[in-house]
Amino acid sequence: MVFDRGSLVRTLAKTTIAVVLGGPLNGIQELSNAIFDLPKSDPVRSAKPEVLLDRLAAATRAFADGERLPDGLAERVLDQTTNLLARYGLTAAELASVAFDPAAATAIVRARAAEELRVLDEADEALCLRLIDDVHTELSRTAADITDLASAYQRRVLADLRSLTRSQDELLLLARLSAQHLLTVGPTPRWDPALYPPSALLRAEFAVVPFWGRQDLLDDLTDWASGPARVAARVYTGAGGMGKTRLLLEAGRRMRLAGWRAGFVRAGLPPLSADQVAELGRGVAGVLLVVDYGETRTAQVVRLVAEALDAAVPVRIVLLARSVGDWLLNLRQQPNRVGDFLDGPAMSVLAVPPLATDAAARRTVFDDALAAFAAVRGEAEPNLASVSLDGPHHNRVLYLHMSALAALDGEDVTDDQTLLRFALRREQGFWDRSLVEKGYDDLAGKPVRQLAALATLVGAIPGPEQAVELFRRAPLMRDRPAAAVTAVADLLHDLYPAESWLGGVQPDLLGEHLVGTALRDTPTLLAVLNGA
């Protein structure tokens, strides 16, 4: 039977849901409409699986449209992936057993479908696994739409969970260990204009704009990770907005598809022990651990290297930093084997180059961002071919994305400072509207900007009490009632959650611009950090 692409997209989405709700047998019977033909009185039907269908279909369509595949290839991969998931997909109980981790779910499908995958050519296999990963990522994002279905479905899931085998229990413990220490385990947030500030559209972890380019860096990283050394380390440097974090998020996703466990190491937690690193490496090809802001986390890096050297599994450690400097020299001068390792041949330093230096590449990145932002905002994509992308600031991918967002809003921007002012103005508007809705009109404007700047300066506030204590010392908040200070703290926590309780405004370039603006408004603001 010949399908058009739209039909294939919907069929894949329906088949995925059929497997999740009823198992592979239902998926095989599906490739059709079985679950959607349930009687209206059925409690599962009443949970409106069409909502999940629409989201899965949108994610699949984004893959089909965004990969720029030759005619026929996207349709072939959609068909192949549908059949693989129909036969080897995970049920809801199995998804729960791996804590809805997309990489773990994809790895299970890959193992189950090994024979089927072997007959595919290399390109088809890679694309199928990429699409399977995308489908599970969407399921993770919308886990509530699965676990909060009707009571009959919940009872069925609970019954399945009670019958988990010991090996599945061990897998769940491993998933929990990963979730405790690795930031990439768990659902990727979906941007929602009612929940997230405009800056979230630009943040790497939301991945609103499809990843583009960097194939040479990704290939080099894969080759490096596959090398013979049991433990190796690497530093990637680049200015803020160059795309370091997004590069390693993509590298981690691809490494997970290749059978590795990969993620960003959480800050502010006790370091992973050698036994825990070994546990993370159990049953996989190796462990890739990424430390963002490596220049500020040297103590954690020292412990991580020491424990990795004692773990009997392949480990690759990547540090991301703005530049090399004294921090790296200090690491290399650590006593004993840690310093020897970091100063030896197993350690390398690479600079992340600009993503797009010529006009054609910049236009591609800009157009991709424009299309992605228009799609997520539910708007028509305008023709903005006349927008100038000249200027050295456009060597940083973040500025290309900002330019696309500004152009979509009809803003005339000419340089990096104009772009940052535009982004901060949109962010400020979101803060102000939120406070007005909460009945705190008088906190809009400079007061909330001052507190957002303080949170960004601190970088990690451990809890609401500490946030309120800090904010009450701010010049524009000293005479405010406690409820007002708490309201702003809660708002900023909702918008900029961190591994602690409250982080700073992201992306970094926007946060730095905010701090500079706040310090120009109130030069004494830094004294607040010293308790003045």
C-alpha positions as a printed Julia matrix, in Angstrom:
532×3 Matrix{Float64}:
   0.0    0.0    0.0
   1.36   3.43  -0.92
   1.03   6.19   1.67
   1.7    9.85   1.33
   4.01  11.32   3.96
   1.14  12.7    6.05
  -0.48   9.27   6.25
   2.79   7.66   7.27
   3.32  10.24  10.0
  -0.1    9.56  11.49
   0.31   5.79  11.15
   3.62   5.86  13.04
   2.05   7.95  15.8
  -0.99   5.66  16.1
   1.16   2.54  16.12
   3.38   3.96  18.87
   0.38   4.71  21.07
  -1.12   1.27  20.39
   2.09  -0.39  21.55
   2.37   1.83  24.65
  -1.21   1.09  25.69
  -1.45  -2.56  24.73
   1.91  -3.99  23.73
   3.46  -5.05  20.43
   0.49  -7.25  19.5
  -1.75  -4.18  19.47
   0.91  -2.35  17.47
   0.96  -5.07  14.84
  -2.83  -5.09  14.68
  -2.73  -1.31  14.47
  -0.64  -0.05  11.59
  -4.23   1.08  11.5
  -6.83   2.51  13.84
  -7.53  -0.17  16.47
  -7.13   2.0   19.55
  -9.12   4.87  18.06
 -12.04   2.6   17.19
 -12.69   1.75  20.86
 -16.26   2.34  22.04
 -16.82   5.79  23.5
 -17.74   4.19  26.83
 -14.28   2.66  27.15
 -12.31   4.49  29.86
  -9.18   4.55  27.73
 -11.11   6.16  24.87
 -12.38   8.81  27.26
  -8.82   9.9   27.94
  -8.59  11.38  24.41
  -5.44   9.73  23.05
  -5.86  12.01  20.02
  -4.04  14.7   22.02
  -0.99  12.47  22.29
  -1.45  11.42  18.68
  -1.26  15.04  17.53
   1.92  15.66  19.51
   3.63  12.5   18.29
   2.6   13.27  14.73
   4.01  16.79  15.02
   7.33  15.46  16.32
   7.49  12.87  13.54
   6.59  15.44  10.91
   9.38  17.7   12.18
  11.8   14.84  11.62
  10.46  14.07   8.16
  10.55  17.72   7.11
  13.71  18.76   8.9
  16.24  16.17   7.77
  16.3   17.41   4.15
  16.21  13.81   2.91
  16.04  12.92  -0.78
  12.63  12.12  -2.27
  11.37   8.79  -1.03
  13.91   8.32   1.75
  11.84  10.01   4.45
   8.82   7.9    3.49
  10.91   4.71   3.55
  12.31   5.5    7.0
   8.87   6.35   8.36
   7.55   3.02   7.09
  10.53   1.06   8.44
  10.33   2.76  11.83
   6.59   2.11  12.08
   7.16  -1.61  11.55
  10.06  -1.71  14.03
   8.02  -0.01  16.76
   4.96  -2.16  16.02
   7.01  -5.3   16.69
   9.56  -4.18  19.26
   8.19  -1.03  20.92
   7.92  -0.6   24.7
   4.75  -0.77  26.72
   3.93   1.87  29.32
   5.2   -0.41  32.08
   8.5   -0.85  30.28
   8.8    2.89  29.69
   8.17   3.43  33.39
  10.84   0.86  34.25
  13.46   3.07  32.58
  11.99   6.28  34.01
  10.83   7.41  30.54
  14.49   7.86  29.51
  14.38   8.17  25.68
  17.92   6.86  25.24
  17.26   3.77  27.34
  14.0    3.09  25.49
  15.72   3.42  22.12
  18.52   1.12  23.26
  15.97  -1.54  24.22
  14.23  -1.31  20.84
  17.6   -1.45  19.13
  18.53  -4.63  21.0
  15.17  -6.28  20.34
  15.22  -5.36  16.65
  18.87  -6.29  16.03
  18.04  -8.83  13.33
  15.7   -6.44  11.52
  18.2   -3.6   11.71
  20.95  -5.75  10.26
  19.16  -5.98   6.92
  18.89  -2.2    6.59
  21.67  -0.23   5.01
  23.73   1.96   7.32
  21.97   5.22   6.44
  18.47   3.77   6.91
  19.45   2.18  10.23
  20.87   5.46  11.56
  17.77   7.41  10.48
  15.39   4.82  11.95
  17.19   4.96  15.29
  17.14   8.75  15.17
  13.38   8.73  14.58
  12.81   6.12  17.32
  14.76   8.36  19.69
  12.64  11.37  18.66
   9.42   9.42  19.27
  10.55   8.37  22.75
  11.69  11.92  23.5
   8.18  13.13  22.7
   6.68  10.39  24.88
   8.94  11.52  27.72
   7.91  15.14  27.26
   4.24  14.17  27.48
   4.51  11.42  30.08
   1.53  12.88  31.94
  -0.62  12.19  28.9
   0.24   8.51  29.32
   0.3    8.02  33.07
  -2.79  10.18  33.63
  -5.06   8.26  31.3
  -8.22   6.65  32.62
  -8.28   4.61  35.82
  -8.59   1.31  33.95
  -5.34   2.05  32.11
  -3.66   3.12  35.34
  -4.67  -0.17  36.97
  -3.25  -2.06  34.03
   0.06  -0.19  34.26
   0.25  -0.8   38.0
  -0.39  -4.5   37.47
   2.39  -4.62  34.9
   4.74  -2.77  37.22
   4.09  -5.23  40.04
   5.17  -8.07  37.76
   8.53  -6.53  36.85
  11.38  -8.99  36.95
  14.49  -8.52  39.03
  16.47  -7.45  35.94
  13.91  -4.74  35.27
  14.16  -3.59  38.88
  17.91  -3.32  38.43
  17.33  -1.35  35.23
  15.08   1.03  37.14
  17.76   1.52  39.8
  20.23   2.3   37.05
  17.82   4.8   35.52
  17.45   6.48  38.91
  21.22   6.65  39.33
  21.47   8.27  35.9
  18.67  10.7   36.67
  20.35  11.75  39.92
  23.66  12.59  38.28
  23.13  13.17  34.56
  21.12  16.15  33.37
  20.2   14.73  29.97
  18.25  11.83  31.45
  14.55  12.65  31.54
  12.12  14.65  29.44
  13.23  17.56  27.31
  11.06  20.57  28.14
   8.51  21.7   25.57
   8.35  25.48  25.17
   5.0   26.86  26.23
   4.42  30.64  26.02
   2.29  30.55  29.16
   4.92  28.75  31.23
   8.34  29.76  29.92
   9.92  33.12  29.2
  10.84  34.1   25.62
  14.51  33.35  26.32
  13.67  29.65  26.6
  13.27  29.62  22.82
  17.01  30.32  22.62
  18.18  27.86  25.27
  20.06  24.75  24.21
  18.09  22.36  26.41
  14.77  23.27  24.74
  16.25  22.42  21.32
  13.58  24.46  19.53
  15.8   24.96  16.46
  16.91  21.71  14.77
  20.58  20.92  15.12
  22.55  21.81  12.01
  26.11  21.29  10.83
  29.11  20.44  13.02
  29.43  17.02  11.38
  33.22  17.24  11.45
  33.21  17.93  15.19
  30.7   15.15  15.86
  32.68  12.64  13.8
  35.89  13.64  15.55
  34.28  13.28  18.96
  32.93   9.84  18.07
  36.34   8.73  16.83
  37.97  10.06  20.0
  35.42   8.31  22.24
  35.95   5.04  20.38
  39.71   5.14  20.89
  41.63   2.52  22.86
  42.22   4.52  26.05
  40.04   3.4   28.95
  39.78   6.97  30.28
  40.28  10.13  28.22
  39.41  13.79  28.71
  38.87  16.75  26.44
  38.2   20.48  26.84
  36.03  22.34  24.33
  36.4   26.12  24.48
  34.38  28.88  22.86
  32.8   32.23  23.59
  29.31  32.39  25.03
  26.7   31.73  22.36
  29.08  29.72  20.16
  27.0   26.54  20.61
  29.16  24.43  22.95
  26.31  23.14  25.08
  24.08  22.34  22.11
  26.98  20.55  20.41
  27.49  18.24  23.39
  23.77  17.69  23.84
  23.66  16.47  20.24
  26.86  14.47  20.67
  25.42  12.83  23.77
  22.22  11.94  21.94
  24.2   10.32  19.13
  26.5    8.51  21.53
  23.47   7.09  23.34
  22.16   5.79  20.02
  25.56   4.17  19.52
  25.2    2.29  22.81
  26.87   4.69  25.25
  25.5    6.25  28.41
  25.98   9.98  28.1
  24.93  13.09  29.95
  25.85  16.36  31.59
  27.11  15.89  35.15
  25.0   17.73  37.66
  26.64  20.41  39.78
  26.22  20.73  43.52
  25.97  17.01  44.24
  28.45  14.61  45.84
  30.72  13.36  43.04
  30.03  10.05  41.39
  32.01   7.29  43.06
  34.08   4.79  41.07
  31.41   2.15  41.77
  28.67   4.47  40.48
  30.65   5.27  37.32
  31.13   1.53  36.81
  27.41   0.96  37.36
  26.59   3.6   34.74
  28.89   1.74  32.37
  27.29  -1.63  32.93
  25.79  -3.04  29.74
  26.84  -0.14  27.53
  29.85   0.64  25.34
  31.1    3.34  27.68
  30.23   6.46  29.66
  30.46  10.04  28.33
  30.36  12.63  31.13
  30.1   16.33  30.24
  30.91  19.1   32.72
  29.54  22.46  31.64
  31.25  25.62  32.97
  34.29  23.47  33.69
  36.35  26.52  34.69
  34.06  27.06  37.7
  33.85  23.41  38.8
  37.47  22.36  39.15
  37.03  20.62  42.51
  34.28  18.44  41.05
  36.43  17.74  37.98
  39.34  16.55  40.17
  37.08  14.1   42.02
  35.39  12.96  38.81
  38.72  12.19  37.15
  40.01  10.35  40.22
  36.9    8.15  40.4
  36.85   7.55  36.64
  40.43   6.28  36.8
  39.28   3.66  39.32
  36.17   2.59  37.39
  36.75  -0.48  35.24
  34.72   0.82  32.28
  35.54   3.11  29.34
  34.99   6.73  30.4
  35.22   9.94  28.4
  35.13  13.28  30.23
  34.38  16.5   28.36
  34.78  19.94  29.96
  33.11  22.99  28.4
  34.63  26.4   29.1
  34.83  29.91  27.68
  38.62  29.7   27.35
  41.71  28.02  28.75
  43.48  29.79  31.6
  44.78  29.4   35.11
  41.94  27.01  35.97
  43.25  24.46  33.48
  46.85  24.97  34.57
  45.77  24.34  38.18
  44.04  21.12  37.14
  47.15  19.93  35.36
  49.24  20.68  38.44
  47.12  18.54  40.75
  49.23  16.09  42.75
  49.56  12.41  41.9
  47.72  10.7   39.08
  44.96  13.29  38.47
  47.45  15.97  37.48
  49.53  13.44  35.53
  46.44  12.3   33.62
  45.24  15.83  32.79
  48.72  16.87  31.71
  49.28  13.74  29.63
  48.35  12.45  26.17
  44.84  11.36  27.24
  43.86  15.04  27.65
  43.24  17.37  24.69
  41.95  20.92  24.16
  39.87  21.99  21.14
  38.29  25.31  20.22
  34.71  25.25  18.92
  34.78  27.28  15.69
  31.94  29.47  14.41
  29.03  27.47  13.04
  28.48  29.7   10.02
  31.09  32.07   8.59
  29.88  32.46   4.99
  26.67  34.07   3.8
  25.05  30.83   2.61
  25.6   28.98   5.9
  24.37  31.94   7.95
  21.25  32.14   5.83
  20.57  28.42   6.35
  20.92  28.72  10.14
  18.75  31.87  10.15
  16.05  30.28   7.99
  15.98  27.11  10.12
  15.58  29.2   13.27
  12.91  31.38  11.69
  10.9   28.33  10.63
  11.26  26.68  14.04
  10.22  29.8   15.97
   7.25  30.42  13.68
   6.13  26.79  14.04
   6.34  26.68  17.82
   4.48  29.99  18.07
   1.82  28.82  15.63
   2.56  31.6   13.14
   3.06  31.69   9.39
   6.7   31.78   8.36
   7.41  35.16   6.72
   9.79  35.74   3.84
  12.7   37.65   5.37
  15.38  37.12   2.77
  16.34  40.8    2.96
  17.5   40.62   6.59
  21.23  41.34   6.79
  23.35  38.75   8.54
  26.61  40.65   8.24
  28.71  41.51  11.26
  31.16  39.48  13.3
  28.6   38.83  16.05
  26.8   36.47  13.66
  29.75  34.11  13.95
  28.0   33.02  17.15
  24.99  30.84  16.43
  23.05  32.39  19.32
  23.07  35.77  17.58
  21.76  34.18  14.39
  18.9   32.69  16.39
  18.27  36.02  18.13
  18.21  37.74  14.74
  15.58  35.28  13.5
  13.46  35.85  16.6
  13.77  39.63  16.28
  12.93  39.53  12.58
   9.86  37.4   13.31
   8.74  40.11  15.74
   9.31  42.81  13.14
  12.28  44.3   15.01
  14.98  46.19  13.14
  18.29  45.07  14.64
  21.73  46.1   13.5
  24.31  44.85  16.02
  24.85  42.54  18.98
  23.86  45.11  21.62
  20.6   45.88  19.82
  19.84  42.16  19.75
  20.53  41.79  23.46
  18.36  44.8   24.28
  15.58  43.27  22.2
  15.86  39.93  24.0
  15.94  41.55  27.44
  12.94  43.73  26.58
  10.91  40.64  25.66
  12.03  38.91  28.85
  11.11  41.97  30.91
   7.68  42.03  29.31
   7.07  38.43  30.37
   8.12  39.19  33.98
   5.94  42.27  34.1
   2.83  40.53  32.73
   3.27  37.66  35.17
   3.52  40.03  38.14
   0.51  42.05  37.02
  -1.5   38.82  36.82
  -0.43  38.02  40.4
  -1.5   41.48  41.59
   2.01  42.88  42.07
   1.98  45.65  39.47
   4.38  47.76  41.54
   7.11  45.13  41.24
   7.19  45.28  37.45
  10.06  47.08  35.76
  13.23  47.77  37.71
  12.36  45.81  40.91
  11.96  42.43  39.2
  14.89  43.17  36.87
  17.06  43.86  39.91
  16.15  40.54  41.51
  16.63  38.61  38.28
  20.09  40.16  38.02
  20.9   39.15  41.61
  19.83  35.56  40.9
  22.02  35.57  37.79
  25.0   36.95  39.7
  24.67  34.21  42.34
  24.03  31.52  39.73
  22.63  28.93  42.13
  20.33  29.68  45.06
  19.68  26.51  47.08
  16.13  27.17  48.3
  13.23  29.62  48.64
  14.34  30.8   52.08
  17.8   31.77  50.8
  16.25  33.49  47.77
  13.89  35.57  49.91
  16.71  36.46  52.32
  18.88  37.68  49.45
  16.11  39.52  47.63
  14.94  41.4   50.71
  18.34  43.11  50.81
  17.96  44.45  47.26
  17.69  48.28  47.2
  14.24  48.28  45.57
  12.81  45.57  47.85
  13.85  46.61  51.35
  10.49  48.08  52.28
   8.33  45.51  50.53
   6.15  43.02  52.41
   7.43  39.48  52.7
   4.63  38.2   50.47
   5.78  40.43  47.63
   9.39  39.25  47.86
   8.24  35.64  47.98
   6.04  36.19  44.92
   9.0   37.37  42.83
  11.21  34.54  44.14
   8.56  31.99  43.18
   8.13  33.54  39.74
  11.86  33.47  39.0
  12.09  29.9   40.31
   9.35  28.84  37.9
  11.1   30.53  34.99
  14.73  29.67  35.75
  14.83  26.47  37.79
  18.27  25.04  38.4
  19.84  22.01  39.99
  19.65  23.98  43.22
  16.36  25.9   43.41
  16.89  29.03  41.39
  19.44  29.7   38.7
  20.15  32.74  36.6
  18.69  34.09  33.4
  19.72  32.05  30.38
  21.26  31.97  27.82
  24.48  33.27  29.36
  24.84  36.2   26.98
  21.39  37.46  27.94
  22.11  36.96  31.64
  25.34  38.89  31.35
  23.58  41.72  29.52
  20.9   41.79  32.24
  23.55  42.04  34.98
  25.33  44.86  33.16
  22.05  46.75  32.75
  21.11  46.28  36.42
  24.54  47.42  37.63
  24.32  50.56  35.5
  20.9   51.26  37.04
  22.13  50.51  40.59
  25.94  50.53  40.98
  25.6   49.43  44.62
  23.85  46.18  43.72
  26.99  44.08  44.15
  27.11  45.1   47.82
  23.93  43.05  48.35
  25.96  39.88  47.77
  28.21  40.83  50.68
  25.3   41.27  53.04
  25.3   45.06  52.9
